[in-house]
Amino acid sequence: MDVRKEYLKFFESKGHRVVSSMPLVPDDPTLLFTNAGMVQFKDIFTGAVPAPKNKTATSCQLCVRAGGKHNDLENVGYTARHHTLFEMLGNFSFGDYFKKEAIAYAWEFITKNLELPIEKLWVTVHESDDEAFELWQEHINASRIKRFGDKDNFWSMGDTGACGPCSEIFYDQGEENFGSDEDYLGGEGDRFLEIWNLVFMQYERDTNGNLNPLPKPSIDTGMGLERVVAIKEGKFNNFDSSLFMPLIEKTTQLANKKITDSNIGSFRVIADHLRAVSFMISQGILFDKEGRGYVLRRILRRAVRHGYLLGFRKPFLAKLVDTLDELMGAHYTAIKEQKEYIKEQITLEEDRFFKTIDSGMSLFEEELKNTKKKFSGEIAFKLYDTFGFPLDLTQDMLRDKNLDIDIEKFEELMAEQRNKAKAAWKGSGDTLAEGDFKSLLEKYGKNKFVGYEKTASSAKIISILNKDFKEVNSLEKGNEGWIMLDKTPFYAESGGQAGDIGVIEDENHIAEVIDTKKFFGLNLSQVKVTNSNLKISETIDAVVVNRYEIAKHHSATHLLQTALKMVLGENVAQAGSLNDSSRLRFDFTYAKAMTNEQLKEVEDLVNSMIVRGISANIEELPIEEAKKKGAIAMFGEKYGDRVRVVDFGGVSIEFCGGTHVRNSADIGSFYIIKESGVSAGVRRIEAVCGVAAINYTNDIINKYNELQNEVKNQDVLLGIKKLKEQVKELKKELETAQSTSSSPIKEEVINDVKVVVDIVKNADIKKIVDDLKNANEKLAVLLLQPKGDKVMIVAGCKNTSVKAGDWIKNIAPIVGGGGGGRPDFAQAGGKDVSKIDEAKQKALEFVKANI
């Protein structure tokens, strides 16, 4: 039975709109991952957006609980029902039906469609919810309905907002199968398994804690697919069901090991984590040192560690992706479509970790021998700092031994490392110690940026820092430092946009602004004083000189992202950018190099947006309103309650704090000059526009004119074609000359094998070796060729005990060289041509001794 399909079909028959699973990365700054089925409907439940015309919906939502407040990672492998990635079946009502229908639908599906026996079912309701208690009695005996308090049966989004009582449905897996003290209804044991939670969203809690009835109560339900499938298949552990066992069985084949009580946990961890890692990668999450990418790395490394315990010493997880595709690819097509990309990303990250895991595990095991109460904080830190073991991975390994880490020592060493990093800071963003700027923040607060409205402004110098970031009263002629203006038109480097440059001037002096950066919210400009001195409290004119060209490139980047999504698909996600006055650089997630046709299509699309003259509408909006407009958030960026939205006529709408042109036509023209790979799964486009585009085209025209001169002012392509034909003819003549000038090659037969060892001065010795191999059944050939003061050696063997690679390795050192290759073909180079005759003699002796 396909429970997922049956569930969606059932609620569709009840008038529910079937909606797709939303991305694992939610458009919600309060969540690290989508962790429940209701997340995509959150704005409807809170009233931020109106309910759709069809006020009911159903979904099967992919969820991740492996980071942030909702984190089940450490429990995976130790319990029967915790997963990092799971599927939540849900049905929702937005002010349509309420308790009576929700209860009736749930009961019908469980007893009729799933055919679960009534005598195994129990229900809980909130202790105050008499209505739900009465409604349930229409379906189940009152003795099987239990009342619980707020802890178990009341749900809320937060301290305020929509909330309400809930009702849970439990399945009794049998007293005969469980015997712990917690195996009672409401206990922590696994006998009574919660399979469905019905939330009756009927109140709004205000700031005083009062529960005010909602005018249109709603329904939010969730049923864990993995739990229901396990029950239907008579399994007491989710991992024993058909959703996981194919992955586990494939792992046993790869490891060549049988499942035992001691290793079953590792097999389960690998199956669970492979699912999570694959889906996260398919949705554009990349391995990283922080944020979602760090969670992804933690999950994979935990899986690799358990693979290590099973005997794996090389990457293996990618070999499970085909099995995952067979299990889930039909419903979640991204797994099928991006299967090779997923494999590639997994293998690269696995390989990185396997290179250090041996040494790390040895260090861990050695320290474990000396551990009696607490594992050394110093060793835990070394495992983290040197071998890439996250702290929780070490804690996970110690959990099996019932040991803790000396966490105080670990944190002490982490703090020391952070302080060292701060001391070594060279100047790039918020990585300088906060204490260095604390006094500035306390004295002046954050200075005001006025650069959105103007590129020149009268301003007062309120602080001056020398090049070592120490506050001083003045900066002398010829010196460099940093200044803080009370209000500044200079944009500080942020969001991929380069910091502004310009001048600080008045009647007496000029200082060159060579960069602008932000430090803990302070906008500081780096200056070089050209004449006179700069002093605190002076009033000067601040003038930006590079803004317009930067704005062109930044706006072009927004249009480029739109074009890439149109050509390559919506899965393309920004992975970094840089915009300055002479170029733009845009990194994005994509599995392979773009074709010339795709690049041309993207370039044409951007230029079509430019020539349409689309006005830019830039406004600051509440974040929820910005989302409703469809604004794209930069992956990994943090946003407050209000955001700045840059909208080019609905074609491109993005959250952005940068500076932009007023109309797309101001960009001029747009040329892609390079497409390349940054890392596995990340591509980069470099492009120019504005004045840089003019310079680029002028350069091309100049080169074209030079080419035309070289081909005697005839058609350039025709001239190049003729030159290529001439080169081809000359190569043929050279080959003929070489073959005719070469002396006959000496050969002899030893033990039924044709042996050729000789010095060839003018021919293509690789080709000679290939020709000899094709013409003879048994052959051992080694040819040497002088190339100025160097020597080239090529060897080939066929159906003989002599191996070409070994032969070369023995001979090449004689002429001061080295090399190697396969048993049938090898080559090398040498630096001492004077020893070529000796090398030939030794080569002959070697083959005679080994044939």
Summary of the structure (lengths in Angstrom):
residues: 851
radius of gyration: 35.1
end to end distance: 65.7
largest distance: 106.4
contacts: 2773
relative contact order: 0.05
helix: 41%
strand: 27%
